[in-house]
Each structure stands twice: as structure tokens, then as C-alpha cells.
């Protein structure tokens, strides 16, 4: 079924032309001399290795001070560095599903219109954030009636069909399910949907099967927050069990989306940094890819709350950490697209997320660009890793 944003081949080619003019083109396996210049965009560098680089975006009033495509300075930066955008919040159930029988796509539609006008591709985030605290209130208290399983299946499947139909021809890669692990039980989390359907696995599997019916050639992603720090070791094991279960049940999951909100620790007095645990992280990636899954970096930024206040010191250490992380990730040909969770420090979610705030009250410097829209060493670190990356499979 064609959606209101379906694009034909002519429109797609026009979008590619706009993209190239915006400085985010350069698809191909090698860089030309001009593209390999110091000012090559991150998307140009990514495309040279068979990937794309993009960012999360929001939609707000034109005069709002926000990391929004309506902010002219922010939009200019997106067009200079990125070839893809993903809605930060505008596709989540709370934003588009105000009631069981109603949808509000106004903000998501505006992002898509902006993306099409500016030659940007769009990813979908997310068709199901399987956590009760991120369900709309009506879904947590919904009366599923005399046949709860059938009603829950209808609600979930119709939601996925409605969203994917609307953006048919525009969005081909979706975070189908986001964060489905219960932190306390180390197992898939229970929600109103899963209880009505009999198990969390029933809800997750239905989401992916419905998405596959809608997108036979689409990229269907399970997205979660693990990274390479030791604090996440238990969660990594839980995610592996979930991925193994998908394989055993024949659930059509194509890739693992690794959010990559990577965190630095001040633990080692000789280096000033916590242990990287690179070998353990590679073991995890080897297990995931060994099961046949591809990889994406879906929400990259850096938490710097453990680092000193001095900006030059912080920026240097964040850049070093970023380079180490991407050198590992980009050594895998199974790694596809890379998306930052915002491009500018002042609009990054880490500024207002309590566990990530700095104890000294200073701004978190976890994005490629500072609040003055000037590039930082982190941006150069990403570029360097992209230049040295393994070609994507």
C-alpha cells in the first residue's frame, strides 16, 4: 500500500542530486582527491566505505532554541555533515498514538517533508518501545476485553501497518523493537501487550513478523543500549539470549542496533580512564555477527561526567575514546549505518538526563559539535575512523 510519502525513481534521483549539492553525497567505494580533503563530510566518508552517517533530529517551532530541523543553524549543519536523519521522539507511540483509535503524524510528517526537500534519507525509530514507562497511559491501562490476545495482536499489528504504510517508499530501515530487557529480572520485560498475548516473546515476534510482511526488503532492527563498558556486562548477556531466541523461533530480525551512548570512567590513575574491555566487546560482536546479524550504531554520543572540568582535556579524552570505539566497530564489515544522537552539545539529551549530568553542573561535551556550532576533536576522531574503516559488506 502506497503511503502519502511514497517516492518514485525520478523523485529519488532528484533527492540524490540535492544531497550532493548539500555536501553529503559521495557514494562509492573510494574517495576522490577532493572528497578525501579535510573538509569532507562525515556522510561522504561513510559512503566511501558503503555506509551512511546521520543524526537524530527533533521538530519544534521555528523560533525555538532546539536541535530541530526548524532551527536554521542546526539544519545547515545537518546538511553539511549528514545523509540521513532519524526522529528522536516524533515516531514513538506517545507522540503519534494519542488514543487506541487515533493517530497524530503531524510532527513526524514535518520531519519527512524537510528530509525530502533537503535530500536526506530517513530511518524509523521506533515501532515498539517495549517498556511500560514509555507506553502511552491509555495502553498501560487498556481493557483488552474477552479475548485479550486477539485484541493485543490487533492493536500492535495495526499500529505497525499504519506507520509503515504511511512512510512506504520513504523509510526502509526501522528500529522495530527498542529496549525489551527487564533490568531487574534479566529477561524480556512484561507490558500490558505481552501479558495479554501470553509472553513478551509473543509481542516482540509479532512486531517483527508484521514489519517483515510490510517491508519484505526492509532492514528490521532490534535496538538496545549496551556498550563496551564493564557496567553493561550483564545486559550484554541478556541481549545475546534475546537474539539467540529470535534465531531459534525464526523471528525476522536483520540487525542489532547498538545505541552507543558510551561512557567514560576515571578508574585508572595511570591513564585517567576506565578499562576499555575491548576484547570482551569484540567477543560480544563476534557472537552477534556469528549468528548472522548485521550491526548499526544508532544513537552515538559520549558521557563525560567522570572527566575533569578543563575543556581541552575533556575534549581530547573524549576524542581518544571515540576513536578507539569506532576503530573497533568499523573493523566489522557487518557494520552498516552510523547515527549520532544529535550533533550539537547544547541540544544533546545527556544535558537533562540525570544519570549523565556532570556533578559540577558543566555542560556535557558528548557531541561532535560544540554549542557554538564549531567542530570538536570528537568530530575529527569519527572522520579518522571512517577513513580507516573496513568496507561494509
C-alpha positions as CSV (number, residue, x, y, z in Angstrom):
1,X,0.0,0.0,0.0
2,X,1.5,3.3,-1.0
3,X,1.8,6.0,1.7
4,X,1.5,9.7,1.4
5,X,5.3,10.0,1.3
6,X,5.9,7.4,-1.4
7,X,8.7,8.5,-3.8
8,X,9.2,7.4,-7.4
9,X,12.5,6.8,-9.1
10,X,12.6,10.4,-10.5
11,X,12.0,11.9,-7.1
12,X,14.6,9.7,-5.6
13,X,17.2,10.8,-8.1
14,X,16.3,14.4,-7.6
15,X,16.8,13.8,-3.9
16,X,20.3,12.4,-4.5
17,X,21.1,15.5,-6.6
18,X,20.0,17.7,-3.7
19,X,22.1,15.6,-1.3
20,X,25.2,16.0,-3.4
21,X,24.7,19.8,-3.6
22,X,24.3,19.9,0.2
23,X,27.7,18.3,0.7
24,X,26.5,15.0,1.9
25,X,26.9,13.0,-1.3
26,X,29.9,11.0,-2.5
27,X,28.5,7.5,-2.7
28,X,31.0,4.9,-3.9
29,X,33.8,2.6,-2.7
30,X,36.6,5.1,-2.9
31,X,37.2,8.8,-2.2
32,X,38.2,11.2,-4.9
33,X,41.1,13.6,-4.0
34,X,38.6,16.4,-3.2
35,X,36.4,14.1,-1.1
36,X,39.4,13.0,0.9
37,X,40.1,16.6,1.8
38,X,40.0,17.6,5.5
39,X,36.6,19.2,5.0
40,X,34.9,16.0,3.6
41,X,31.6,15.5,5.3
42,X,31.1,12.6,7.7
43,X,28.5,11.2,5.4
44,X,30.8,11.4,2.4
45,X,33.5,9.5,4.3
46,X,30.9,6.9,5.5
47,X,29.6,6.4,1.9
48,X,33.1,5.8,0.6
49,X,33.0,2.6,2.8
50,X,29.5,1.6,2.0
51,X,27.7,3.2,5.0
52,X,25.8,6.3,5.8
53,X,26.2,8.8,8.6
54,X,23.3,10.6,10.1
55,X,21.8,12.2,13.2
56,X,18.7,12.2,15.4
57,X,16.5,15.3,14.9
58,X,13.5,16.9,16.5
59,X,10.7,19.1,15.3
60,X,9.9,22.3,17.1
61,X,8.5,25.8,16.4
62,X,10.7,27.8,14.0
63,X,11.8,30.2,16.7
64,X,12.5,27.6,19.3
65,X,16.1,27.1,20.5
66,X,16.3,23.4,19.8
67,X,18.2,20.7,17.9
68,X,15.4,20.9,15.3
69,X,15.3,20.9,11.5
70,X,13.4,24.2,12.0
71,X,16.5,25.7,13.6
72,X,18.3,27.2,10.5
73,X,21.8,26.8,12.1
74,X,21.1,23.2,13.1
75,X,19.6,22.4,9.7
76,X,22.6,23.8,7.9
77,X,24.9,21.6,10.0
78,X,22.8,18.5,9.2
79,X,23.0,19.2,5.5
80,X,26.8,19.8,5.8
81,X,27.6,16.5,7.6
82,X,24.7,14.0,7.3
83,X,22.9,12.0,4.7
84,X,20.2,10.6,7.0
85,X,18.0,11.7,9.9
86,X,16.0,9.7,12.5
87,X,13.3,11.2,14.7
88,X,14.4,11.5,18.3
89,X,10.8,11.2,19.7
90,X,8.3,12.0,16.9
91,X,7.6,8.4,15.9
92,X,7.2,6.9,19.4
93,X,3.8,5.8,20.5
94,X,3.4,8.7,22.9
95,X,3.9,11.1,20.0
96,X,1.8,9.5,17.3
97,X,-0.8,7.4,19.1
98,X,-2.8,9.6,21.5
99,X,-5.6,7.1,21.8
100,X,-6.4,3.5,20.7
101,X,-8.3,4.7,17.7
102,X,-6.4,7.9,16.8
103,X,-3.0,8.9,15.3
104,X,-1.2,12.2,15.1
105,X,1.5,12.2,12.5
106,X,1.9,16.0,12.2
107,X,5.4,16.3,13.6
108,X,6.7,13.2,12.0
109,X,5.3,14.3,8.7
110,X,7.1,17.6,9.0
111,X,10.4,15.9,9.6
112,X,9.9,13.7,6.5
113,X,8.9,16.7,4.4
114,X,12.1,18.5,5.5
115,X,14.2,15.5,4.8
116,X,12.8,15.0,1.3
117,X,13.3,18.7,0.5
118,X,16.9,18.5,1.7
119,X,17.9,15.2,0.1
120,X,18.1,13.4,3.4
121,X,17.1,9.8,3.9
122,X,15.0,8.8,7.0
123,X,15.2,5.9,9.5
124,X,12.3,4.9,11.6
125,X,12.5,4.9,15.5
126,X,10.6,3.1,16.9
127,X,7.7,0.8,16.1
128,X,7.6,-0.6,19.6
129,X,9.5,0.7,22.6
130,X,8.6,-2.4,24.8
131,X,8.8,-0.7,28.2
132,X,5.7,0.3,30.3
133,X,7.2,3.6,31.3
134,X,7.3,4.6,27.6
135,X,3.9,3.4,26.7
136,X,1.1,6.0,26.4
137,X,-1.0,5.9,29.5
138,X,-4.0,4.5,27.7
139,X,-2.0,1.5,26.6
140,X,-0.9,0.7,30.1
141,X,-4.5,0.7,31.4
142,X,-6.2,-0.7,28.2
143,X,-9.1,-3.1,28.6
144,X,-8.3,-5.9,26.2
145,X,-11.8,-7.4,26.6
146,X,-13.0,-11.0,26.5
147,X,-10.3,-12.2,24.0
148,X,-7.2,-10.3,25.2
149,X,-4.7,-12.0,23.0
150,X,-6.6,-11.2,19.8
151,X,-7.1,-7.6,20.8
152,X,-3.5,-7.1,21.7
153,X,-2.4,-8.6,18.4
154,X,-4.8,-6.3,16.6
155,X,-3.5,-3.2,18.4
156,X,0.1,-3.9,17.8
157,X,-0.1,-5.2,14.2
158,X,-2.4,-2.3,13.2
159,X,0.0,0.2,14.7
160,X,2.9,-1.2,12.7
161,X,0.9,-1.4,9.5
162,X,-0.4,2.1,9.9
163,X,3.1,3.6,10.4
164,X,4.8,1.6,7.7
165,X,2.0,2.2,5.2
166,X,2.3,6.0,5.8
167,X,6.0,6.1,5.1
168,X,6.0,3.4,2.4
169,X,8.8,4.3,-0.1
170,X,10.5,6.7,2.3
171,X,11.6,4.6,5.3
172,X,13.1,1.2,4.7
173,X,15.1,0.7,8.0
174,X,13.2,0.6,11.3
175,X,14.1,0.1,14.9
176,X,11.2,-2.4,15.1
177,X,11.7,-3.1,18.8
178,X,13.6,-0.9,21.3
179,X,14.9,-1.9,24.7
180,X,12.9,-5.0,25.6
181,X,15.0,-6.3,28.6
182,X,13.9,-6.1,32.2
183,X,16.8,-4.7,34.2
184,X,15.7,-6.5,37.4
185,X,14.9,-9.9,36.1
186,X,17.4,-10.0,33.2
187,X,14.7,-11.3,30.9
188,X,12.3,-9.8,28.4
189,X,10.1,-7.2,30.1
190,X,6.4,-7.6,30.7
191,X,3.9,-5.0,29.4
192,X,0.2,-4.7,29.0
193,X,0.6,-6.1,25.5
194,X,2.8,-9.0,26.5
195,X,0.5,-10.0,29.4
196,X,-2.5,-10.0,27.1
197,X,-0.6,-12.0,24.4
198,X,0.8,-14.6,26.9
199,X,4.5,-13.6,26.9
200,X,7.0,-10.9,26.0
201,X,8.3,-13.0,23.2
202,X,4.9,-13.2,21.6
203,X,4.7,-9.4,21.4
204,X,8.3,-9.0,20.1
205,X,7.9,-11.7,17.5
206,X,4.6,-10.3,16.2
207,X,6.2,-6.9,15.8
208,X,9.0,-8.3,13.7
209,X,6.7,-10.6,11.6
210,X,4.3,-7.8,10.9
211,X,7.1,-5.5,9.9
212,X,8.5,-8.1,7.6
213,X,5.1,-8.5,5.9
214,X,5.1,-4.8,5.4
215,X,8.7,-4.5,4.3
216,X,9.9,-7.7,2.6
217,X,13.2,-6.0,1.6
218,X,13.4,-3.6,4.6
219,X,16.0,-3.6,7.4
220,X,14.5,-4.7,10.6
221,X,16.5,-3.9,13.7
222,X,16.4,-4.7,17.4
223,X,17.8,-1.7,19.2
224,X,19.4,-1.6,22.7
225,X,21.7,0.4,24.8
226,X,24.7,-1.8,25.6
227,X,28.2,-0.6,25.0
228,X,31.8,-1.7,25.8
229,X,32.0,-0.7,29.5
230,X,32.1,-3.4,32.2
231,X,29.0,-1.9,33.9
232,X,26.9,-3.3,31.0
233,X,28.3,-6.8,31.0
234,X,25.1,-8.3,32.4
235,X,22.9,-6.5,30.0
236,X,25.1,-7.6,27.1
237,X,24.5,-11.3,28.1
238,X,20.7,-10.7,28.3
239,X,20.7,-9.2,24.8
240,X,22.6,-12.2,23.4
241,X,20.0,-14.5,24.9
242,X,17.3,-12.4,23.3
243,X,19.0,-12.6,19.9
244,X,19.5,-16.3,20.2
245,X,15.8,-16.7,20.9
246,X,14.9,-14.7,17.8
247,X,17.0,-17.1,15.7
248,X,15.5,-20.2,17.3
249,X,12.0,-19.0,16.7
250,X,12.6,-17.8,13.2
251,X,11.8,-14.2,14.1
252,X,12.9,-12.0,11.1
253,X,15.4,-9.7,12.8
254,X,18.1,-8.4,10.4
255,X,20.4,-6.4,12.6
256,X,21.3,-5.3,16.1
257,X,21.2,-1.6,16.7
258,X,23.8,-0.6,19.2
259,X,22.8,2.7,20.7
260,X,26.4,3.5,21.8
261,X,25.8,6.1,24.5
262,X,29.4,5.3,25.5
263,X,30.5,6.3,29.0
264,X,34.0,7.2,30.3
265,X,35.2,6.3,33.8
266,X,38.0,7.7,35.9
267,X,39.3,4.5,37.4
268,X,42.9,4.0,36.3
269,X,45.3,6.6,37.8
270,X,47.9,5.9,35.2
271,X,45.7,6.7,32.3
272,X,42.8,8.6,33.8
273,X,40.4,6.3,32.1
274,X,38.4,3.2,33.0
275,X,39.1,-0.2,31.4
276,X,38.0,-0.4,27.7
277,X,37.4,-4.1,27.8
278,X,37.9,-4.2,24.1
279,X,38.5,-8.0,24.0
280,X,35.2,-8.7,25.8
281,X,33.4,-6.3,23.5
282,X,34.9,-7.9,20.4
283,X,33.8,-11.3,21.8
284,X,30.2,-9.9,22.0
285,X,30.3,-8.5,18.5
286,X,31.7,-11.8,17.2
287,X,28.8,-13.7,18.8
288,X,26.2,-11.3,17.3
289,X,27.7,-11.4,13.8
290,X,28.3,-15.1,14.1
291,X,24.5,-15.6,14.5
292,X,24.2,-13.8,11.1
293,X,23.1,-10.4,12.4
294,X,24.3,-7.1,10.9
295,X,25.2,-4.2,13.1
296,X,24.3,-0.5,13.3
297,X,25.4,2.3,15.5
298,X,22.1,4.0,16.1
299,X,22.4,6.6,18.9
300,X,26.1,7.6,19.4
301,X,27.3,10.1,21.9
302,X,29.7,10.2,24.9
303,X,29.1,10.6,28.6
304,X,31.9,12.6,30.1
305,X,30.8,13.2,33.7
306,X,33.8,11.4,35.1
307,X,36.3,13.6,33.3
308,X,38.0,16.8,34.6
309,X,36.3,20.2,34.0
310,X,39.1,21.5,31.7
311,X,37.5,21.6,28.3
312,X,40.7,21.0,26.3
313,X,41.5,17.9,28.5
314,X,37.9,16.7,28.3
315,X,37.7,17.1,24.5
316,X,41.0,15.3,24.0
317,X,40.0,12.3,26.1
318,X,36.5,12.1,24.6
319,X,38.1,12.2,21.1
320,X,40.5,9.4,22.0
321,X,37.7,7.3,23.4
322,X,35.6,7.9,20.4
323,X,38.4,6.9,18.0
324,X,39.1,3.7,20.0
325,X,35.4,2.8,19.9
326,X,34.8,3.4,16.2
327,X,38.1,1.7,15.2
328,X,36.6,-1.4,16.8
329,X,33.1,-1.0,15.4
330,X,34.4,-0.1,11.9
331,X,36.6,-3.1,11.7
332,X,33.5,-5.2,11.2
333,X,32.2,-5.4,7.6
334,X,28.8,-6.2,9.1
335,X,28.5,-2.7,10.5
336,X,26.1,-0.5,8.5
337,X,24.9,3.0,9.1
338,X,26.1,5.2,11.9
339,X,23.9,7.8,13.6
340,X,24.7,10.3,16.3
341,X,22.0,11.1,18.8
342,X,22.3,14.8,18.0
343,X,25.1,16.9,16.5
344,X,25.5,19.8,18.9
345,X,26.2,19.7,22.7
346,X,23.6,22.1,23.9
347,X,20.7,20.0,22.4
348,X,22.0,16.6,23.4
349,X,19.7,14.6,25.7
350,X,22.6,14.0,28.1
351,X,22.3,17.6,29.3
352,X,19.0,16.9,31.0
353,X,19.2,13.1,31.7
354,X,20.0,13.0,35.4
355,X,22.3,9.9,35.4
356,X,24.5,11.5,32.8
357,X,24.7,15.1,34.1
358,X,28.1,16.3,35.3
359,X,28.3,16.7,39.2
360,X,30.0,20.1,38.6
361,X,27.0,21.3,36.6
362,X,29.1,21.9,33.5
363,X,27.7,21.2,30.1
364,X,28.3,17.6,28.8
365,X,30.5,17.7,25.8
366,X,29.4,14.5,24.2
367,X,28.5,15.5,20.6
368,X,30.7,16.1,17.5
369,X,30.0,19.9,17.6
370,X,30.0,22.3,20.4
371,X,27.2,24.6,21.4
372,X,28.8,27.3,19.2
373,X,28.4,25.0,16.2
374,X,32.1,24.6,15.9
375,X,33.5,21.1,15.3
376,X,35.4,19.4,18.1
377,X,38.1,16.8,18.3
378,X,35.4,14.2,18.5
379,X,34.3,15.0,15.0
380,X,37.8,14.6,13.7
381,X,38.1,11.3,15.6
382,X,35.0,10.0,13.8
383,X,36.3,11.1,10.5
384,X,39.7,9.4,11.1
385,X,38.0,6.2,12.0
386,X,35.8,6.3,8.9
387,X,38.8,6.9,6.6
388,X,40.4,3.8,8.1
389,X,37.3,1.7,8.2
390,X,36.8,-1.8,6.7
391,X,34.5,-1.7,3.7
392,X,30.9,-2.6,4.6
393,X,29.7,-6.0,3.4
